[in-house]
């Protein structure tokens, strides 16, 4: 809470503060805990001039899908991957034909402009 100061007509008013958007932060508070209790315990010791903008407070749930539904699958064996790569490389090479049959633009693009 901000300190109260005397106004011009001896009315007590709260001073106006300008929020600094570069200092804005959000926190996830468990539903079993009050926001005010959490704020006093976790935020105010580190930022005594912090406050809560109640107009931006939202209530909702976070469901960590990876934590609940992800099932680890170990990677394939390296030898199996090698066999697959050789198979695919061979298939690509067969579909392209020999380098002598490639169009001239393709030969120069891969550094094969001179074929003897």
C-alpha positions as CSV (number, residue, x, y, z in Angstrom):
1,X,0.0,0.0,0.0
2,X,1.3,3.5,-0.8
3,X,1.7,6.1,2.0
4,X,-1.0,8.7,2.3
5,X,0.0,12.4,1.9
6,X,-1.9,15.6,2.8
7,X,-3.5,17.3,-0.2
8,X,-4.0,21.0,-0.7
9,X,-7.3,21.1,1.3
10,X,-6.0,18.8,4.0
11,X,-7.6,15.8,2.3
12,X,-5.6,12.6,2.5
13,X,-4.9,11.3,-1.0
14,X,-2.7,8.5,-2.5
15,X,0.1,9.8,-4.7
16,X,-0.2,8.8,-8.4
17,X,2.5,6.5,-9.6
18,X,3.5,5.8,-13.1
19,X,3.9,2.2,-14.0
20,X,7.1,1.2,-15.7
21,X,6.2,-1.4,-18.4
22,X,9.8,-2.7,-18.5
23,X,9.4,-3.9,-14.9
24,X,6.1,-5.6,-15.6
25,X,6.0,-9.3,-14.7
26,X,3.5,-12.2,-14.3
27,X,3.4,-14.9,-11.8
28,X,1.6,-18.3,-11.8
29,X,0.0,-18.9,-8.3
30,X,-1.4,-22.2,-7.3
31,X,-5.1,-22.3,-6.9
32,X,-4.7,-23.6,-3.3
33,X,-3.0,-20.3,-2.3
34,X,-4.2,-16.8,-2.1
35,X,-2.7,-14.2,-4.5
36,X,-2.2,-11.7,-1.7
37,X,-0.4,-14.2,0.5
38,X,1.8,-15.3,-2.4
39,X,2.5,-11.6,-3.3
40,X,3.6,-10.7,0.3
41,X,5.8,-13.8,0.6
42,X,7.4,-14.1,-2.8
43,X,7.4,-10.6,-4.4
44,X,7.5,-7.9,-1.8
45,X,10.8,-9.0,-0.2
46,X,12.5,-8.5,-3.6
47,X,10.5,-5.5,-4.9
48,X,9.0,-3.5,-2.0
49,X,7.4,-1.0,-4.4
50,X,5.5,-3.6,-6.5
51,X,1.8,-3.7,-6.7
52,X,-0.9,-5.9,-8.3
53,X,-3.1,-4.4,-11.0
54,X,-6.3,-6.2,-10.2
55,X,-7.8,-5.3,-13.6
56,X,-5.2,-7.6,-15.3
57,X,-5.5,-10.5,-12.8
58,X,-6.8,-13.7,-14.5
59,X,-7.9,-17.0,-13.1
60,X,-7.2,-20.1,-15.1
61,X,-5.4,-23.4,-15.3
62,X,-2.2,-24.5,-16.9
63,X,-2.2,-28.1,-18.2
64,X,1.4,-29.3,-19.0
65,X,0.5,-31.7,-21.8
66,X,4.1,-32.9,-22.2
67,X,4.4,-33.9,-18.5
68,X,1.2,-35.9,-18.6
69,X,1.0,-37.3,-22.1
70,X,4.5,-37.5,-23.6
71,X,5.9,-41.0,-24.0
72,X,9.7,-41.1,-24.7
73,X,10.7,-43.2,-27.7
74,X,14.5,-43.9,-27.8
75,X,16.2,-42.9,-31.1
76,X,16.8,-45.6,-33.7
77,X,20.1,-47.4,-33.8
78,X,22.8,-45.6,-35.7
79,X,23.4,-48.6,-38.0
80,X,19.7,-48.6,-39.0
81,X,19.8,-44.9,-39.8
82,X,23.0,-45.4,-41.9
83,X,21.3,-48.2,-43.9
84,X,18.2,-45.9,-44.6
85,X,20.5,-43.0,-45.7
86,X,22.4,-45.2,-48.1
87,X,19.1,-46.5,-49.5
88,X,17.7,-43.0,-50.0
89,X,21.0,-41.7,-51.4
90,X,21.1,-44.6,-53.9
91,X,17.5,-43.9,-54.9
92,X,18.2,-40.2,-55.5
93,X,21.3,-41.0,-57.5
94,X,19.4,-43.5,-59.7
95,X,16.6,-41.0,-60.4
96,X,19.1,-38.3,-61.4
97,X,21.2,-40.5,-63.6
98,X,25.0,-40.1,-64.0
99,X,26.6,-36.7,-63.7
100,X,27.2,-36.7,-67.5
101,X,23.5,-36.7,-68.0
102,X,22.8,-33.7,-65.7
103,X,21.9,-30.4,-67.4
104,X,24.8,-28.0,-67.6
105,X,23.4,-25.6,-65.0
106,X,23.3,-28.5,-62.4
107,X,26.9,-29.5,-63.2
108,X,28.2,-25.9,-62.7
109,X,26.1,-25.4,-59.5
110,X,27.8,-28.4,-57.9
111,X,31.3,-27.5,-59.0
112,X,31.4,-29.9,-62.0
113,X,31.6,-27.5,-64.9
114,X,34.4,-29.5,-66.5
115,X,33.8,-33.2,-67.0
116,X,36.4,-35.0,-68.9
